[in-house]
Amino acid sequence: MGQEARTGEPGGRDGRRVAAQEAIAAVGNGDRVFFSGTCATPTTLLDELVAQRHRFDRLDLVCGYLVEPPAFLDHAAEPFYLTATQATPAMRAAAERGALRVLPARYSDYVALLAPDGPLPVDVALLHVSEPGPDGRFSLGVATGTAWHVAAQARLVIAQVNPRMPYCFGDAEVGRDAFDLLVDVDEPLVELHSPRAGATLAAVASAAADLVPDGATLQFGIGALPDAVLTALGDRRHLGIHSGMFSQACVDLVEGGAVTNTRKGVDVGISVAAEVIGDQALFDWVHRNPRCHLVRAEESHGAASLARLARFTAINGAIEVALDGSLNSEVIAGKVVSGPGGLPDFAFAASLCAAGRSIIALPSVAGRSGTSRIVARIEPPAPVTLPAYLADRVVTEYGTAELRGLDLAEREVALRGIAHPDHRDALAAFTTRQT
């Protein structure tokens, strides 16, 4: 089965170039296989797993966020099973066949979960990396956060080397000896195109952006609403970026002069993220760009790292917010649709940082159903993703509820005030019944 699991930094491996067939032939029956997700999904290696599927009685795969469904999901439960830390629509086939597990874990938990002494020790890592630079080093490219740690600890590390993968600086840079086997490929990266924000989302984004001061260090989530918030910040100055992801909206802020990263207190002049999520234009921009560094998870999401930042401002969404300020960002109508991700890490960090703030932005109602997203309480089986004691600012198109320093009764009043008018009486009636 190869070498023993290890700890420390990536290194000490052979870095031998082989064909995809030979590389995947080294994966053993019953192995637990981690693969990079988001825009770094290693399609060639995963396709070869499918081609060799008859060798396996069972193969457990582990990933984070999936943008597109890999081919192995056509064979979910026969023999592939998926454990994910973020549920996405791309995983539907595995869910329908009872072959999907979604872990309610923070991004900062992923490293310990996948460590040799953790509950999900990784046997094999399938990564997607750039071609080597002039000094012979490779880059883990657009998904570095968890991959860096897994590359250091897995028994076997296989990487597909792609000329289309941007060479990102920072912790992403590793030597050839970070890998056991290297497979040359030439394939387009997975792309994610965020939908444009409609009128309601634009109003929420504008209200959230109004809360961001000059000199803030920004963290933000994925999707149309965070992109709209960033777009609305074009007139700010001296902003910084330290986030789980870097997007095209960030590029616009950098090129427009709003983001300079000069007042972060650390990593001066550099935007920092764990992943780059977007399209080819974004990948081209980050390629060998010294203004953006990709870092390992403990740097992007760790409390000790985040606590050093000046004016750290975390901007995230939620599925629903309860009248006590707690929220759910994982479950809709009993169905797991997402995961905690970095939200708990960043909200907690905002409470540690000098002048730090956590902003939760969401429309007052859900889509066509018109269901209120300000709710009396988080009802099981939905979990409490963020507890009430970390509540700070909640924004809808009807305004901002400033919750920090309010007691429970005061929070109820503040949150009812930003609920949709059609639901305020029902929320007030619930409060009355509970007193």
N, C-alpha and C positions, 0 to 999 in steps of 0.2 A: 504493500500500500504506500510505499514511498517514505519520505522522511517524517520525523516526529513533528507534531504541532509545536509552534515556537511563539515567542513574544519578542518585544523590542521593536526596532525599526525594520522596514522592508530591506532585505539584502541577504547575501550568503547563498544564493541559488545559482543554478547553472545557466539560465538564460539561453536555452538551446532552441534554434528555429526548426520547426517541424510543420507538416501539413495538418490541417484541422482534424483529419481522420485519426492520425497518430496521437494528437493531443487529447482528444476526447476518449480515445481508447484507454487512457490512463485513469479515467473516472471509474471508480468501482461500484459494484452493486451495493445499494444501501447507503452510499455516501450522502452527506449533506452538502449541497452545492450553493454557494452564494454567487449571484451575478449582479453586475452593476445595472441600475435602472435609469429612469428618466431618459435623457438624450444620449446616454452612454450604453444603452442596452447592446450587448455583444451578439448581434443577430447571427453571424456566421457560426459561432461556437454553439449557440442554442439550437440552430438548425441541424448541426451535426449531432447533437444529443438526440434529436428526433430520429435522425437516420440510424442511430445505433440503439434505439429504444428497446429492441428485442433482447438486448443483453441484460436488461435490468428487470428485476422483480418489482422494485420500488426505488424511486429516486426522489428525495426531498430537496426542493429548491427554495431559496430564501432571497427576498429582494425588498426594496423600499417602494418607491413610487413607479408605477408602470404607465407610460403614455399610450403605447400600442400593445395589443396582445401578441406575445411571441408564439411561434408555431407550436411549441410544446403544449400549449393550452388546448390544442385540438385533441390531445391525448391525456387530458387531465384524468387522474385516477388510473390510467393505463399506460405507463406506470408513474406518471409525474404528479407530485403533490406540491402545493405552493404555500409557503408561509410568508406573509407580507406584514410590513409595519404600517402600510398605508393602503386602504382599499381604494381601488379606482375602477371605472367601468371596464377597463381593459382586462380585468380579472374575472369577468362575469362567467365565462365558461367553466372555470375552476369552481366557482361558488355553486353553480347549478349542478355540478357533479359531486358535490360534497368533498372537494379536494382542495379547499382554501381555508386557511387559518389566518386571521388578522389579529395581530398582537396590539393591545392598547399600551403602546410604549412611546415615551418621549424620544426625540432624535438622540439626545445625549445618552440614552439607555442602550442604543444599538450596539455600541462597542462591547459593553459587558455581556450583553445577551449572546453575542457571536464569538466571544473569547473561548480559548481552550477549556477554561474552567467554568464557563457559563452554561446556561440551560440549552443553548443551541450552538454547540461548537462546530465550526466550519471545517469540513474536510478539504473541499476544493473551492477555489475562487476563480470565476470566469470574469475577466476584466476587459476593458476596451481602452486602448492607449494610443498615443501619438507615435509617429516616427521619431527616432532619436534626433536630438539637436546636435550642434557642432561639437559639444563636449561628450557626446555619446549617451547622455541621459535621456530617458523617456519622460513623458508626462502622462499622469493619470487622466488628464483632460478634463472634461466637463462634469465629471462626478467623482470628486476626490474624498469627500467627507468620511464616509464609512469605508470606502475601498482602501484607503491608506492603511487603516488598522487591520483589515482582513488580509491584505497583502503581507503584513508583518507576521500574521499568526496562523494562517491556514497551512495545512500539510502540503498542499499542492496548489501552485498559482499558475494559471494559464491566462495569457493575454493575447487578444487579437490586436495587431499593429496596423493602424489605418492612416494613410496619408491625409484623410479628410478630418481626422480628429485634431482639433486645435491643440497646440502646445501651450499649456497654461503654466504660469510660474507659481512659486510658493511651495507648499508641501506636495503639490502635484508632481514635482520633479523627483524622479527616482532613478537609480542606476539599473543597468541591464540585469544585475544580480537580484533585483526584486522579484524576478519571474523564473519559474522553472522552465516553462515552455512558451515560445512565441510563435504566433501564427500570422502570416502576412495576409491582409485582406484589403479590399478596396470597395467600400460600400458607403452609401449616404448615412449620416447620423439620423436617428429618430428626431423629429422636430415637433415642437408644441406651439401652436398658434392660439393665443388667447382671444376669445371673442371680444368684440367691442362692447363697451358698457352702454346700456340703454339710459333713458332719461332718469329713472329712479336711482340706478347705480351711480350715475354721474353726480346726482345731488348728494348722495351719501359720501362719495369720494371728495367732493368739494368741501363738505362740512368737516371731514376728517383732516383734509389738507390744511384747513384753517388753524388746526391745533398744533401744527408742526412749526417750530421756530427756526430762524436762521441758526446755523451751527449745529443742528441736531444730527446724530448718527442714526441712520435709518435701518430698520429691519422690516421686512414685509413678506407676505405670503404669495401664493400662486393664483393666477386667474385674472378675470376682467376687472374686479374691484381694486385689488392692489395696484394693477397697472394704471387704472384711472386716477388713483391717489397720487402716484408718482408723477403722472402727466400734469396734474394740477399744481405740482411743486416747482414748476419751471422758473418762477420769479424769486425763489429763495436763493440764499447765498451761503457758501461755506458748509454745505451739507456733507455728511460722510455716509458711507455704506459699510455695514457689517451685518451680513444676513445669511440665511440658509441658502439663498439663491441669488443669482445675478441675471437680469432680464434685459430685453431690448429697451424697456422704459428707463433702465439705469443708464444705458448708453446715451440716450437723449439728454438726460440730466448732466452727465459728464461733459458731453460735447457742447451743451448749452451753457456751461459754466456754473450751474447750480451746485453740482457736486465737485468739491475740490479735495475732500478728505484732509483738510489742513487743521481741523479743530477736534479731531477724534481723541487725541491724547496718546494714541498708539497707532502703528501702521500709517504714519502720516503720508499723505499723497496716494494712498493705495486703497481701492475698494476690495473688501474681503468677503468671500462666500465659500460655501461648501460645494455648490453645484452651479452650473450655467444651464439655464433652461430657456429654449427659444428656437430660433430658426437659423438658417445658414448665414444670414447677414450678421447675426450675433456671434456665431462661431468664428466668422472671419475677423470680427472686431477684437475678440479676446485672444486670438492667436498671437503668441509672443508679445502680448501687450503688457508692459510693466505697470500699468495703472490698475490692473486687476489681478489679484492673487487667489488661488484656490487652496484651501487649508483643510486639515483633518478635523474630525468631528469635535474633539476636545477644544480646539481653537475657535471653531465657528459657533458651537452651542454650549460650551462648558461655562459654568457660572464664574469660575475664576478669571477666565478670559474676558467674558462679557462685562464683568464688574469694573473693569479698567476704563470702559468707554465713557466719553463725555456726552451728556444729554442724549443718552440712548433712548430712542423712541421706537417702540415695537408696534407695528400696524398689522392687525390680523382680522380675520373674519370669524364667524360662528354660525352654527345652524340655528341656535336659539339661546336666549339669555333669560335667566330666571329673575324674579323680582328681588332676590337677595344678591344678585350680581354674579352668581355662578353661571357657567355656560356649558353647553354641549356642542362639540364640533365633530362628532363621530357617527351619530346614528340618526336616521330619519325613518319614522314609522316602523321602528323595530328592525330596520335594516342597516347594517354597518356600511357606510359610504365613504369613510375617510379614517383618519387616525389622529392622535394628538400631535404627531410631528414635532416641530420645534416650538409650537405655541406655548406649552408650559415652561420650557426653558427660557424663552424670551420674555414672557410676562414676569417671571420670577426675577430675571436679570434687571428688568426695568425698575423693580422695587429696590434693587441693590445699588444702582448707579446714581451718582449725583445728578439731580434734575432729570432722572429717568422717568418715562411715562409709557404706559401700555394703553393702546387705543384698540378697541374692538369695534369694527364697522360692519354693519349689515342693514339690508332693507327691513322695513318694519313688518312686512308680510312676505310669505313665500309664494312666488310665482303666480300661476293661474288659480291655485287653491285659495289664496287670500288668507291662509292660516297665519295667525300672529306669530312672529318670531320673538316677541317679548312675551314670556309665558309666566304663569304663576309659580311653577317649579319644574325642575327637570324630572320627568316621569320615567321610571324604569320601563323597558330595559335600557333606555339611553343612559350613558354614564355622565358623570360630572367631569368634564375634561379640565376645567379650570375652576378651582374653588372660590368661594365668595371673598376670601381674604386677599386674593390677588386682583380683585376687581378695581378698575381705575376709571377709565373713560369709555363710555359706550355711545356710539354714534349711529343714528338712523337719518333718513331724510327729514325727520321732524325735529332734529336737534341733537344736543349732546347732554348725556347724563354724567355729571361729575360725581363719582361714587366714593372716591377716596376720602376718608374722614367722616362718612355718613353712617348712622346706625341703620338697622334693618328697616325700620319704619320709614326713615327718610329716603332710603334707597328705593323702596316701593313707589313713593311719590315721584321721585326723579325718573324712574324707568317707565312708569305709566305715562309720563309726560312726553316721552319720545316714541311710545307705541302708536300704531295706526289709530286714528280716532274711532274707527268702528269697533275696536277691541278694548278701549279704555274702561268702559263701564263694567265689562265682564271681569277685567283684572281688578277693578276696585271692589266688585262684589266678592271675589275670592278673598281679598284681603280682609274684608269685613267679616266673612264667615270664620276666619281663622283667629279673630281677636275676641 
